[in-house]
Amino acid sequence: MTQQKRKFNFNPGPAAMPLEVLEQAQAQFVDYQGSGIALMEMSHRSRLVEDLTEETQQLLLDLLELPSDYQVLFMGGGASAQFALLPANFVQPHQTANYVLTGSFAEKAFKEAAYLGRTHAAASSKAQGWRHIPAIAADDLTPDAAYVHITLNNTIEGSRYLEVPEVGDVPLVADATSEILSRRLDMKRFSMIYAGAQKNLGPAGVTVAILRSEWLENASQAIPEIWRYSTFAANRSLYNTPPVHSIYMMNLVLKWTQQLGSVDQLEKQNAHKAKLLYDVIDASEDFYRGIIDTEYRSHMNVTWRMKSEDLEKRFIQDAANNGFEGLAGHRSVGGLRASAYNAVPVEACQALAEFMIDFARKNG
Ligand SMILES: *Cc1c(COP(=O)(O)O)cnc(C)c1O
């Protein structure tokens, strides 16, 4: 299938993959690296799979500019499993897990933690309809904080942190699912970063958890082995059968990312893509209305509303007829959302911007 026949894919996750990566995987699908069998038929204890896993871990560290005292783990259960695994591993009975609530995924993480220990909402923008990212002051945190959890980019609402917040000596943990590798941040500020792969890293099925080795030493040994980060670290993510095919696809995506240049290059491109859409929203004289305060607008998930739900429905229908996929807002918030992750090309955003201008002219 040619590039022209492919849709403009703005799906929020699973999301667009680079066409080159799909074609590469297709070419290797039946016979993996001349082995005579497909990768998904191969033992996860084989040399080829071990090499693949190790190379992918190193690629991630390199791209995130993290030193080798971080461990990259490949796990299952999506980012949602991390919502529970994080407190299960790291909240001791005398501690409190601190959360910053900036959207519905942050809230879900917070709720899961409450099953496992004491929790505290250090800051929240819920009362303001999640329109901004609240600041965290030192006295917002409990003195016995096990960690502070933030959601770097709020996929459903369309907001993001401008920079990594300052939390003193308390370990900082980020859900980076819809944000990882989309811009340059000092990732060394985090004790742990996790991300479901299906937004910026590849297909669904694998979740990346990256932990500072020193912090990992504090993890609980009193939970089942399969839930422990230390089990995955000690066995280099091959304790049980990992999602090998998803790791392979991520490997290709990371190499594609590397070939584009640096994360800086992607950051520039993503800013440009987002600006194309926000400019149309802002110039539309309220035909399109951005949901998030300008300063905190996400470059990955561009969200907006229109005058009526009828008009929004018509927009989505018309867009679909013109080859645009995945523009409906999350069912919990409605409206519109264009997710323009790393793999979404500039041309797709250009085409959407033109479509939006045209739609406003015809229906305004
Ligand atoms: C998509 C998403 C999740 C949920 O991921 P699953 O892999 O489906 O569990 C969690 N957090 C954020 C920020 C997300 O974007």
The ligand as an ORCA input file, in Angstrom:
! r2SCAN-3c Opt
* xyz 0 1
  C      -2.705      5.511     27.178
  C      -2.284      5.948     28.531
  C      -2.387      5.119     29.646
  C      -3.037      3.750     29.578
  O      -2.207      2.876     28.933
  P      -2.536      1.304     28.806
  O      -1.290      0.791     28.182
  O      -3.756      1.193     27.947
  O      -2.762      0.776     30.166
  C      -1.926      5.580     30.858
  N      -1.379      6.804     30.979
  C      -1.271      7.639     29.933
  C      -0.655      8.990     30.110
  C      -1.710      7.241     28.679
  O      -1.608      8.069     27.628
*
